[in-house]
Amino acid sequence: MTETGPIVVFANFLSDLAVDLSEGQILTQWAQQAPRKAWLLRPGDVLVTPVPLSREFLRYVYELTGVPPESVAVVEVPPAGAVPLARAVREAGLAGHIRALAGDRGAALLPTALDASAIAFARDTGLAVHPYPTVEAAEAALKMTMLLNTKTGFREVAERLGMRMPAGRMCRRPEVEGVARELLGDYERVVVKPDRSAGGHGMRFVSRDDPKGGAPPFLDAVGGPEGLWVVEECLDVAESVSIQMEVTSSGTRALFSGAMRTSQGSFTGYASPLPPSCAHVADELEEWGKALGRHLADHGYAGPFGLDALVDAGGVAYASESNIRRTATTTPHTMVTRLTAESANAYPAWSVSKGWTQRPLGFEGALARLRASRLAFDPESGEGVVLYADAPPDGRSWRYAVIARSAGDVEEQEAALGEVLGFGGG
């Protein structure tokens, strides 16, 4: 990942970049995905993870990536509650150990989220922040990074850059009910979003037919974070799509695009490339992404980011939010690219999703079923199923990736996987 030295892969899912740290429960759930970061490891690298990784999973990753186990280090950080990973590392007395593992070879920190605590950790341990030339350069990008990971910040910038947006308004929490009522005068349904949220967390949908004459009932019953909110027209959505981009010293480039799988606005999976039903929006997505990338570059940002959009029933795309960080699809895409690089599958289609087994399984048991059914990923053909995030704590909620030659083949393998592992209801 860097020409100069090893990478310290810093799985700081516990970060205030995507949601407020008071949302401890959802952050802890997201942190369970940290094992997927093992797919980024190359000889000399270090993985700092807030959750343990099983030996079976690590052996599986090393076999598929060809990385000698003795050439990398995995540092498991003991739980410390809803605090940034850097603080948990310090509280566990592990900062010096991580620095020693990184060595004196120009090591750089690769955080999942570029936040203030990760930058402070890099400075304290003498690490650079990938892909920035200096820690100061990374810190200079932080203000815009934090702003564009908010709904209000994105809405302001997107409108200025000429992106098509759903009708909506920004307001403070005490004004949400009144703004929702006003918009419900023009639209059948509205969606109410807290300013800083990700993956659909915290979103509520309100319609004219709801109790209290269309007033958002969640305000009394559930509450929500103080500060800014966005209330928008709820579109008749045919597809939720995204494009993942990267800002480099030579400009902004598109990495991949695809369709998100969602349930009630929450992210549940992803499939790339875009399906034929919305492939026509690809050019517009890339145009918006490049405009946003130029804006980010002007404010010092470097690295990956995602731009999400909604395609309505008429086939028109509307920008919905940006994720200025490594997203739930960034690492899986890197994994797919890496695993198929020397295979017969030069242009893979792929998906990531989650399925629930009827009974708990261990990692070896699940993998044995895949191998017996010939669904397990085959490095020669560049096709198959990858258990990319280790065994889940409950033994039932399995995250998986499917890699194939076409979207149709992906769907076939997913259906077969459901039968082999006995997926049922969540």
C-alpha positions as CSV (number, residue, x, y, z in Angstrom):
1,M,0.0,0.0,0.0
2,T,3.0,2.3,0.4
3,E,6.4,2.4,-1.3
4,T,8.2,3.5,1.8
5,G,7.4,1.0,4.5
6,P,4.8,-1.1,6.4
7,I,1.3,-0.1,7.1
8,V,-0.4,-0.1,10.5
9,V,-4.0,-1.0,9.6
10,F,-5.9,0.8,12.3
11,A,-9.5,-0.6,12.5
12,N,-11.0,2.4,14.3
13,F,-14.7,1.7,13.7
14,L,-15.2,3.4,17.1
15,S,-15.0,6.9,15.8
16,D,-16.9,10.1,15.9
17,L,-16.5,10.6,12.1
18,A,-19.6,8.6,11.0
19,V,-21.9,8.9,14.1
20,D,-21.8,10.5,17.5
21,L,-19.8,8.5,20.1
22,S,-22.9,8.5,22.3
23,E,-24.3,5.9,19.8
24,G,-22.1,3.3,21.5
25,Q,-24.2,0.3,20.7
26,I,-24.2,0.7,16.9
27,L,-20.5,1.5,16.9
28,T,-19.8,-1.7,18.9
29,Q,-21.8,-3.6,16.2
30,W,-19.9,-2.1,13.4
31,A,-16.6,-2.9,15.1
32,Q,-17.5,-6.6,14.7
33,Q,-16.5,-6.1,11.1
34,A,-12.9,-5.3,11.9
35,P,-11.6,-8.8,11.0
36,R,-12.1,-8.0,7.3
37,K,-9.2,-5.6,7.6
38,A,-6.9,-8.7,7.6
39,W,-7.4,-8.8,3.8
40,L,-5.3,-5.6,3.5
41,L,-2.2,-7.1,5.2
42,R,1.1,-7.6,3.4
43,P,4.4,-8.7,4.8
44,G,5.6,-6.3,7.4
45,D,2.2,-4.9,8.2
46,V,0.4,-4.7,11.6
47,L,-3.3,-4.9,12.2
48,V,-4.8,-3.1,15.3
49,T,-8.2,-4.5,15.9
50,P,-10.9,-3.8,18.6
51,V,-12.2,-7.4,18.3
52,P,-10.4,-10.8,18.4
53,L,-9.7,-12.7,15.2
54,S,-9.8,-16.5,15.2
55,R,-6.7,-18.5,14.3
56,E,-8.8,-20.4,11.7
57,F,-9.8,-17.2,10.0
58,L,-6.3,-15.8,9.9
59,R,-5.0,-19.0,8.5
60,Y,-7.6,-18.8,5.8
61,V,-6.7,-15.2,4.9
62,Y,-3.0,-16.0,4.8
63,E,-3.6,-19.0,2.6
64,L,-5.6,-17.0,0.0
65,T,-3.4,-13.9,0.0
66,G,-0.1,-15.8,0.2
67,V,1.1,-13.8,3.1
68,P,3.5,-15.7,5.5
69,P,1.9,-15.6,8.9
70,E,5.2,-14.8,10.7
71,S,5.6,-11.7,8.5
72,V,2.6,-9.8,9.9
73,A,1.3,-8.9,13.4
74,V,-2.2,-8.7,14.8
75,V,-2.7,-6.6,17.9
76,E,-6.1,-7.2,19.7
77,V,-7.1,-4.2,21.8
78,P,-9.2,-5.1,25.0
79,P,-12.7,-3.5,25.1
80,A,-12.8,-0.1,26.7
81,G,-16.4,1.0,26.0
82,A,-17.6,3.6,23.5
83,V,-14.2,5.4,23.2
84,P,-12.0,5.9,20.1
85,L,-9.7,3.0,19.3
86,A,-6.6,5.2,20.0
87,R,-7.8,5.8,23.5
88,A,-8.4,2.1,24.1
89,V,-4.9,1.4,22.8
90,R,-3.4,3.9,25.3
91,E,-5.5,2.6,28.2
92,A,-4.3,-0.9,27.4
93,G,-0.7,0.3,27.3
94,L,-0.2,-1.0,23.8
95,A,1.0,2.2,22.0
96,G,4.7,1.4,22.4
97,H,4.2,-2.2,21.4
98,I,2.5,-1.2,18.2
99,R,5.2,1.3,17.4
100,A,7.9,-1.3,18.0
101,L,6.1,-3.8,15.7
102,A,6.0,-1.1,12.9
103,G,9.7,-0.6,13.2
104,D,11.8,2.2,11.8
105,R,11.0,1.7,8.1
106,G,8.8,4.7,7.3
107,A,5.6,3.0,8.7
108,A,2.3,4.7,8.1
109,L,-1.1,4.5,9.9
110,L,-4.1,3.5,7.7
111,P,-7.2,4.4,9.8
112,T,-10.6,3.2,8.8
113,A,-11.8,6.7,9.7
114,L,-9.6,9.8,9.6
115,D,-10.5,11.4,12.9
116,A,-8.7,13.6,15.4
117,S,-7.9,10.7,17.7
118,A,-6.2,8.7,14.9
119,I,-4.1,11.7,13.9
120,A,-3.1,12.3,17.5
121,F,-2.1,8.7,17.8
122,A,0.0,8.9,14.7
123,R,1.8,12.0,16.0
124,D,2.4,10.4,19.4
125,T,3.8,7.2,17.9
126,G,5.9,8.9,15.2
127,L,3.9,7.3,12.3
128,A,2.8,9.0,9.1
129,V,-0.9,8.8,8.1
130,H,-1.4,7.0,4.8
131,P,-1.6,8.4,2.1
132,Y,-0.6,11.9,3.4
133,P,3.0,13.1,3.2
134,T,2.9,14.4,6.8
135,V,0.7,14.2,9.9
136,E,0.1,17.9,9.5
137,A,-1.2,17.4,6.0
138,A,-3.7,14.8,7.3
139,E,-4.7,17.1,10.1
140,A,-5.4,19.9,7.6
141,A,-7.9,17.7,5.8
142,L,-9.8,16.8,9.0
143,K,-12.2,19.8,9.0
144,M,-13.6,19.1,5.5
145,T,-13.6,15.3,6.2
146,M,-15.7,15.8,9.3
147,L,-18.0,18.3,7.5
148,L,-18.7,16.1,4.5
149,N,-19.6,13.1,6.7
150,T,-22.6,15.1,7.9
151,K,-25.9,15.3,6.1
152,T,-26.0,19.1,6.3
153,G,-22.4,19.5,5.2
154,F,-22.9,17.3,2.2
155,R,-26.2,18.9,1.2
156,E,-24.6,22.4,1.2
157,V,-21.6,21.3,-0.8
158,A,-23.6,19.1,-3.2
159,E,-26.0,21.9,-4.1
160,R,-23.1,24.2,-4.7
161,L,-21.5,21.6,-7.0
162,G,-24.7,21.2,-9.0
163,M,-25.8,17.8,-7.9
164,R,-29.5,16.9,-8.1
165,M,-30.9,16.5,-4.6
166,P,-34.2,15.5,-3.1
167,A,-36.2,18.5,-1.9
168,G,-35.5,19.1,1.7
169,R,-34.5,21.4,4.6
170,M,-31.8,21.6,7.3
171,C,-33.0,22.5,10.8
172,R,-32.2,22.1,14.5
173,R,-33.9,19.3,16.5
174,P,-36.6,21.4,18.1
175,E,-37.7,22.5,14.6
176,V,-37.9,19.0,13.1
177,E,-41.6,18.4,13.8
178,G,-42.6,21.7,12.2
179,V,-40.4,21.3,9.1
180,A,-41.7,17.7,8.7
181,R,-45.3,19.0,8.8
182,E,-44.6,21.6,6.2
183,L,-42.9,19.2,3.8
184,L,-45.7,16.7,4.3
185,G,-48.0,19.3,2.8
186,D,-46.2,18.9,-0.5
187,Y,-45.0,15.2,-0.3
188,E,-46.7,12.0,0.8
189,R,-43.7,10.9,2.8
190,V,-40.5,12.4,4.3
191,V,-37.4,11.0,5.7
192,V,-35.8,12.5,8.8
193,K,-32.0,12.1,9.2
194,P,-29.7,13.0,12.1
195,D,-26.8,15.1,10.9
196,R,-24.1,12.6,11.6
197,S,-25.2,9.0,10.9
198,A,-24.1,6.2,8.6
199,G,-25.5,3.0,7.1
200,G,-29.0,4.4,7.6
201,H,-28.6,4.5,11.3
202,G,-31.0,6.9,13.0
203,M,-33.2,7.6,9.9
204,R,-36.9,7.7,10.3
205,F,-39.6,7.7,7.7
206,V,-42.8,9.7,8.2
207,S,-46.0,9.8,6.1
208,R,-49.2,11.8,6.1
209,D,-51.0,8.7,7.3
210,D,-49.0,8.4,10.5
211,P,-50.8,9.1,13.8
212,K,-51.0,12.7,15.1
213,G,-51.8,14.0,11.7
214,G,-48.4,13.4,10.2
215,A,-46.3,14.6,13.2
216,P,-43.1,12.5,13.6
217,P,-44.0,10.3,16.6
218,F,-40.4,9.3,17.3
219,L,-39.5,12.7,18.7
220,D,-41.3,12.0,22.0
221,A,-40.9,8.3,22.1
222,V,-37.3,7.8,20.9
223,G,-35.6,11.2,21.0
224,G,-32.4,11.7,19.0
225,P,-29.2,13.7,19.1
226,E,-29.3,17.4,19.6
227,G,-28.0,19.7,16.9
228,L,-28.7,19.6,13.2
229,W,-31.1,17.4,11.3
230,V,-32.2,17.1,7.6
231,V,-35.8,16.5,6.6
232,E,-36.2,15.5,2.9
233,E,-38.8,14.3,0.5
234,C,-39.0,10.5,0.5
235,L,-38.5,9.5,-3.1
236,D,-40.1,6.5,-4.8
237,V,-36.7,4.6,-4.8
238,A,-36.0,1.9,-7.4
239,E,-32.4,1.5,-6.5
240,S,-29.9,2.8,-4.0
241,V,-26.5,3.1,-5.7
242,S,-23.0,4.4,-4.9
243,I,-19.7,5.1,-6.6
244,Q,-16.4,4.8,-4.8
245,M,-13.7,7.2,-5.7
246,E,-10.2,8.0,-4.7
247,V,-8.4,11.4,-4.5
248,T,-4.7,11.1,-5.4
249,S,-1.9,13.6,-6.2
250,S,-2.8,13.1,-9.9
251,G,-6.5,13.7,-9.6
252,T,-9.8,11.9,-8.7
253,R,-10.5,8.5,-10.2
254,A,-13.5,6.1,-10.0
255,L,-12.7,2.8,-8.4
256,F,-16.0,1.0,-8.7
257,S,-19.8,1.4,-8.5
258,G,-22.7,-0.7,-7.6
259,A,-26.1,-1.1,-6.0
260,M,-26.7,-1.1,-2.3
261,R,-29.0,-3.6,-0.6
262,T,-31.1,-1.8,2.0
263,S,-33.9,-2.5,4.4
264,Q,-35.8,0.5,5.7
265,G,-33.0,2.8,4.5
266,S,-30.3,0.7,6.4
267,F,-27.3,-0.8,4.5
268,T,-27.5,-4.6,4.3
269,G,-25.2,-5.4,1.4
270,Y,-23.8,-4.4,-2.0
271,A,-23.4,-5.7,-5.5
272,S,-21.0,-4.5,-8.2
273,P,-21.2,-3.5,-11.0
274,L,-24.4,-1.5,-11.4
275,P,-27.3,-3.6,-12.5
276,P,-28.7,-2.9,-16.1
277,S,-31.8,-1.2,-14.6
278,C,-29.6,1.7,-13.4
279,A,-26.4,1.4,-15.4
280,H,-27.5,4.6,-17.3
281,V,-26.7,6.7,-14.2
282,A,-23.0,5.6,-14.1
283,D,-21.7,8.6,-16.0
284,E,-23.6,11.1,-13.9
285,L,-22.4,9.5,-10.7
286,E,-18.8,9.7,-11.9
287,E,-19.2,13.3,-12.9
288,W,-20.6,14.2,-9.4
289,G,-17.9,12.1,-7.8
290,K,-15.1,13.9,-9.7
291,A,-16.6,17.3,-8.8
292,L,-16.7,16.3,-5.1
293,G,-13.2,14.9,-5.4
294,R,-11.8,18.2,-6.7
295,H,-13.5,20.0,-3.8
296,L,-12.0,17.6,-1.4
297,A,-8.5,17.9,-3.0
298,D,-8.8,21.7,-2.8
299,H,-9.2,21.3,1.0
300,G,-6.3,18.9,1.4
301,Y,-8.1,15.5,1.4
302,A,-6.4,12.4,-0.1
303,G,-7.7,8.8,-0.2
304,P,-11.0,6.9,-0.8
305,F,-14.5,8.2,-0.5
306,G,-18.0,7.2,-1.4
307,L,-20.9,9.1,-3.0
308,D,-24.4,7.6,-2.5
309,A,-27.4,8.3,-4.7
310,L,-31.0,7.2,-5.1
311,V,-32.5,6.3,-8.4
312,D,-36.2,6.9,-8.6
313,A,-38.9,4.9,-10.4
314,G,-38.4,7.2,-13.4
315,G,-34.7,6.4,-13.6
316,V,-33.5,9.8,-12.3
317,A,-30.6,9.9,-9.9
318,Y,-30.5,12.1,-6.8
319,A,-27.4,12.5,-4.7
320,S,-28.0,11.5,-1.0
321,E,-24.8,11.5,1.0
322,S,-21.0,11.2,1.0
323,N,-18.8,9.0,3.1
324,I,-15.4,10.6,3.3
325,R,-13.6,7.5,4.7
326,R,-13.1,3.9,4.0
327,T,-16.6,2.5,3.6
328,A,-18.2,-1.0,4.1
329,T,-17.2,-1.8,0.5
330,T,-13.7,-0.3,0.2
331,T,-11.9,-3.3,1.9
332,P,-14.0,-6.0,0.2
333,H,-13.3,-4.4,-3.2
334,T,-9.6,-4.4,-2.4
335,M,-9.9,-8.0,-1.4
336,V,-11.7,-9.0,-4.6
337,T,-9.1,-7.2,-6.7
338,R,-6.3,-8.8,-4.9
339,L,-7.7,-12.4,-5.0
340,T,-8.5,-12.2,-8.7
341,A,-5.4,-10.4,-9.9
342,E,-3.7,-13.6,-11.2
343,S,-6.9,-15.6,-12.0
344,A,-8.8,-16.2,-15.1
345,N,-11.5,-13.8,-13.9
346,A,-10.1,-10.4,-15.1
347,Y,-13.4,-8.4,-14.6
348,P,-15.1,-9.9,-11.7
349,A,-18.7,-9.2,-10.6
350,W,-19.1,-9.4,-6.8
351,S,-21.4,-8.9,-3.9
352,V,-21.1,-8.6,-0.1
353,S,-24.1,-9.5,2.1
354,K,-25.2,-11.2,5.3
355,G,-27.1,-14.4,5.9
356,W,-28.4,-16.0,9.1
357,T,-27.9,-19.8,9.7
358,Q,-30.6,-21.7,11.5
359,R,-28.0,-23.0,14.0
360,P,-24.7,-21.6,15.1
361,L,-21.6,-22.7,13.2
362,G,-17.9,-22.3,13.8
363,F,-15.5,-20.9,11.1
364,E,-14.1,-24.3,10.2
365,G,-17.5,-25.9,10.0
366,A,-18.8,-23.2,7.7
367,L,-15.7,-23.4,5.5
368,A,-15.9,-27.2,5.3
369,R,-19.5,-26.9,3.9
370,L,-18.3,-24.4,1.3
371,R,-15.5,-26.7,0.2
372,A,-17.6,-29.8,0.2
373,S,-20.2,-28.1,-2.1
374,R,-17.4,-26.5,-4.3
375,L,-18.6,-23.0,-3.5
376,A,-15.4,-22.0,-1.7
377,F,-13.4,-19.3,-3.6
378,D,-11.0,-20.9,-6.1
379,P,-7.8,-18.8,-6.8
380,E,-7.4,-20.3,-10.3
381,S,-10.8,-19.5,-11.6
382,G,-11.2,-16.3,-9.5
383,E,-14.7,-17.3,-8.5
384,G,-16.5,-18.5,-5.3
385,V,-17.6,-17.5,-1.8
386,V,-15.3,-15.8,0.7
387,L,-16.1,-15.7,4.4
388,Y,-14.5,-12.3,4.6
389,A,-15.2,-11.3,8.2
390,D,-14.5,-14.3,10.4
391,A,-17.2,-16.3,12.4
392,P,-19.8,-13.9,13.9
393,P,-20.0,-13.8,17.7
394,D,-23.5,-15.4,17.6
395,G,-22.3,-18.1,15.1
396,R,-25.3,-17.3,12.9
397,S,-25.1,-13.9,11.3
398,W,-22.5,-14.6,8.6
399,R,-21.0,-11.9,6.4
400,Y,-19.8,-13.2,3.0
401,A,-18.6,-12.1,-0.4
402,V,-19.4,-13.8,-3.7
403,I,-17.0,-13.3,-6.6
404,A,-18.0,-14.5,-10.1
405,R,-17.8,-13.6,-13.8
406,S,-21.2,-11.9,-14.1
407,A,-24.0,-10.6,-11.9
408,G,-26.2,-13.6,-12.9
409,D,-23.5,-16.0,-11.7
410,V,-23.2,-14.0,-8.4
411,E,-26.9,-14.5,-7.8
412,E,-26.8,-18.2,-8.6
413,Q,-23.9,-18.7,-6.1
414,E,-25.7,-16.7,-3.5
415,A,-28.8,-18.9,-3.8
416,A,-26.6,-22.0,-3.6
417,L,-24.8,-20.6,-0.5
418,G,-28.1,-20.0,1.2
419,E,-29.0,-23.7,0.8
420,V,-25.5,-25.0,1.8
421,L,-25.3,-22.9,5.0
422,G,-29.1,-23.2,5.7
423,F,-29.9,-19.5,5.7
424,G,-33.2,-18.5,7.2
425,G,-34.6,-15.5,8.9
426,G,-32.4,-13.0,10.9
